[in-house]
Amino acid sequence: MKKAVLLLFLIACTYNQYAARYVIDGDTFVLNNGDTIRLAGIDTPEKGDINYDRAGYELQRRLVGRELTFEGDSYDRYGRLVRFVFADGVNVNVELVRTGWARAFMHKGTPYESLLEKAQAEARAGTKGIWHVDDMVYQRLGHRCVELGCPLGTIAVASTYGEVFYNCGCPDALRIGKENIICFTGVQDAIAEGLREAKRC
């Protein structure tokens, strides 16, 4: 009986309700107390995107076994707590952007706006993580972009109403009306606008 009481006491002492229980994706995780945390000021690849699993892994390895603290007091439309997360004092939101596994998103006016923008510029310049893209694949079909109404030098297109970008030979790209087409000379520029690569082309 004494051993059972001691075991329960030790479990109670080591349980931390503010520790990460599991990661949902690259910018969302759940605490031991059941709260869902959405990292503020950033966005990571969605399910089905090339770097989705890697972004989730990168978040997980920055949270597990670390002392977490939080900054912020807002909620999103899904009831998640939108927070800047610090693991052993390190700003996880900024670090994910700096290492290229997230992009700055809805960060204007936050206390870390300039840090996020500087981190993103560093990641883009170093072609880290999601910024490591091969324009050559798109350049091979770049001549088709002119047929879609884009200027010479365009290698990727998107719709003003869409969430993905396409190479100019993609059948879905042909469906974009000329009044709604956005033309990109580099894939990184499309990613910086928050667009994801179309998977069907």
C-alpha positions as CSV (number, residue, x, y, z in Angstrom):
1,M,0.0,0.0,0.0
2,K,2.8,2.4,0.9
3,K,4.5,1.7,-2.5
4,A,1.3,2.5,-4.3
5,V,0.8,5.8,-2.5
6,L,4.5,6.7,-3.1
7,L,4.1,5.9,-6.8
8,L,1.0,8.1,-7.1
9,F,2.8,10.8,-5.3
10,L,5.8,10.6,-7.7
11,I,3.4,10.7,-10.7
12,A,1.7,13.7,-9.3
13,C,5.0,15.5,-8.8
14,T,6.2,14.8,-12.3
15,Y,3.0,15.6,-14.1
16,N,3.0,19.0,-15.8
17,Q,-0.3,20.2,-17.1
18,Y,1.5,22.7,-19.3
19,A,3.8,20.2,-21.1
20,A,3.1,19.2,-24.7
21,R,1.1,15.9,-24.9
22,Y,1.2,15.6,-28.6
23,V,1.7,17.6,-31.9
24,I,-1.1,17.9,-34.4
25,D,0.9,19.6,-37.1
26,G,3.8,22.1,-37.5
27,D,2.0,24.9,-35.8
28,T,-0.5,23.3,-33.4
29,F,-0.2,21.0,-30.4
30,V,-2.1,19.9,-27.3
31,L,-1.1,20.3,-23.7
32,N,-1.5,17.7,-21.0
33,N,-4.4,19.8,-19.6
34,G,-6.3,19.4,-22.9
35,D,-5.7,22.9,-24.2
36,T,-4.9,23.2,-27.9
37,I,-2.2,25.7,-28.7
38,R,-1.9,27.4,-32.2
39,L,1.4,29.1,-32.6
40,A,0.9,32.8,-33.3
41,G,2.4,34.7,-36.2
42,I,3.4,31.7,-38.3
43,D,2.0,29.1,-40.7
44,T,3.3,25.7,-41.7
45,P,2.6,23.2,-44.5
46,E,-0.9,21.7,-44.5
47,K,-1.7,18.0,-44.6
48,G,-0.8,16.6,-48.0
49,D,1.9,19.2,-48.6
50,I,5.5,18.1,-49.2
51,N,6.9,19.3,-45.8
52,Y,3.8,18.6,-43.6
53,D,5.4,15.7,-41.7
54,R,8.7,17.4,-41.4
55,A,7.2,20.6,-40.0
56,G,5.3,18.6,-37.3
57,Y,8.5,16.8,-36.4
58,E,10.5,20.0,-36.1
59,L,7.8,21.4,-33.7
60,Q,7.8,18.2,-31.7
61,R,11.5,18.1,-31.1
62,R,11.5,21.7,-29.9
63,L,8.7,20.9,-27.3
64,V,9.3,17.5,-25.8
65,G,11.1,17.5,-22.5
66,R,11.2,21.3,-22.4
67,E,9.8,23.8,-19.9
68,L,7.1,25.7,-21.8
69,T,5.9,29.2,-21.2
70,F,3.3,31.1,-23.2
71,E,2.7,34.7,-24.3
72,G,-0.6,36.0,-25.6
73,D,-4.3,36.0,-24.8
74,S,-6.2,35.5,-28.0
75,Y,-8.2,32.6,-29.4
76,D,-8.9,31.6,-33.0
77,R,-12.3,30.7,-34.5
78,Y,-11.8,27.0,-33.5
79,G,-11.3,27.9,-29.9
80,R,-7.6,27.3,-29.9
81,L,-5.3,29.4,-27.8
82,V,-3.1,31.5,-30.1
83,R,0.2,31.9,-28.4
84,F,3.9,32.6,-28.7
85,V,5.6,29.6,-27.2
86,F,8.9,29.5,-25.4
87,A,10.7,26.3,-24.8
88,D,13.4,26.7,-22.1
89,G,13.3,30.4,-22.9
90,V,13.6,30.0,-26.7
91,N,10.9,31.5,-28.9
92,V,9.7,28.4,-30.8
93,N,7.6,30.5,-33.3
94,V,10.6,32.5,-34.4
95,E,12.9,29.4,-34.5
96,L,10.5,27.5,-36.8
97,V,10.6,30.4,-39.2
98,R,14.4,30.9,-38.9
99,T,15.0,27.2,-39.8
100,G,12.6,27.3,-42.7
101,W,9.8,25.1,-41.4
102,A,7.3,27.9,-41.1
103,R,6.6,31.2,-42.7
104,A,5.6,34.4,-41.0
105,F,1.8,34.7,-41.2
106,M,-0.6,37.2,-39.6
107,H,2.3,38.5,-37.6
108,K,1.9,42.3,-38.3
109,G,1.4,44.2,-35.0
110,T,2.6,41.3,-32.8
111,P,5.5,41.9,-30.4
112,Y,7.7,39.7,-32.6
113,E,6.9,41.2,-36.0
114,S,10.4,42.3,-36.8
115,L,12.0,39.1,-35.5
116,L,9.7,37.0,-37.6
117,E,10.5,39.0,-40.7
118,K,14.2,38.9,-40.1
119,A,14.0,35.1,-39.5
120,Q,12.1,34.6,-42.7
121,A,14.5,36.7,-44.7
122,E,17.3,34.5,-43.3
123,A,15.6,31.3,-44.1
124,R,14.7,32.4,-47.7
125,A,18.3,33.6,-48.3
126,G,19.6,30.3,-47.1
127,T,16.9,28.3,-48.9
128,K,16.1,26.4,-45.7
129,G,13.2,24.1,-45.2
130,I,10.1,25.1,-47.2
131,W,12.2,27.6,-49.1
132,H,14.4,24.9,-50.6
133,V,12.7,24.7,-54.0
134,D,13.8,23.9,-57.4
135,D,12.7,26.5,-59.9
136,M,14.2,24.4,-62.8
137,V,11.2,22.1,-62.8
138,Y,8.9,25.1,-63.3
139,Q,11.2,26.9,-65.8
140,R,11.0,24.0,-68.2
141,L,7.3,24.9,-68.7
142,G,7.8,28.6,-68.4
143,H,7.1,29.3,-72.1
144,R,3.5,28.2,-71.4
145,C,3.1,31.0,-69.0
146,V,3.0,33.6,-71.7
147,E,0.1,31.7,-73.3
148,L,-1.8,32.2,-70.0
149,G,-1.3,36.0,-70.2
150,C,1.8,36.4,-68.0
151,P,5.0,38.3,-68.9
152,L,8.1,36.6,-70.1
153,G,10.1,35.2,-67.2
154,T,7.0,33.8,-65.3
155,I,7.4,30.2,-64.1
156,A,4.4,29.7,-61.9
157,V,0.8,30.9,-61.6
158,A,-2.0,31.1,-59.2
159,S,-5.6,32.3,-59.0
160,T,-6.4,35.4,-56.8
161,Y,-9.1,33.1,-55.2
162,G,-6.9,30.0,-54.8
163,E,-4.6,28.6,-52.1
164,V,-2.1,26.8,-54.5
165,F,0.3,27.6,-57.3
166,Y,0.8,25.7,-60.5
167,N,3.4,25.2,-63.2
168,C,2.2,26.7,-66.4
169,G,1.7,23.3,-68.1
170,C,-0.8,22.2,-65.5
171,P,-4.3,21.7,-66.8
172,D,-5.7,23.4,-63.7
173,A,-3.6,26.5,-64.5
174,L,-5.4,26.7,-67.9
175,R,-8.7,27.1,-66.0
176,I,-7.6,30.4,-64.4
177,G,-9.3,33.4,-66.0
178,K,-6.8,36.1,-67.2
179,E,-8.5,38.6,-64.9
180,N,-7.7,36.4,-61.9
181,I,-4.2,35.1,-62.7
182,I,-1.2,35.9,-60.5
183,C,2.2,35.4,-62.2
184,F,5.4,34.5,-60.3
185,T,9.0,34.6,-61.5
186,G,10.1,32.4,-58.7
187,V,8.5,29.6,-56.6
188,Q,9.8,31.2,-53.4
189,D,7.7,34.3,-54.2
190,A,4.5,32.1,-54.4
191,I,5.3,30.4,-51.1
192,A,5.9,33.8,-49.5
193,E,2.4,34.8,-50.5
194,G,1.1,31.8,-48.5
195,L,0.4,29.6,-51.5
196,R,1.1,25.9,-51.5
197,E,2.4,23.8,-54.4
198,A,-0.4,22.0,-56.3
199,K,0.0,18.3,-56.0
200,R,-1.9,17.2,-59.1
201,C,0.6,18.6,-61.6
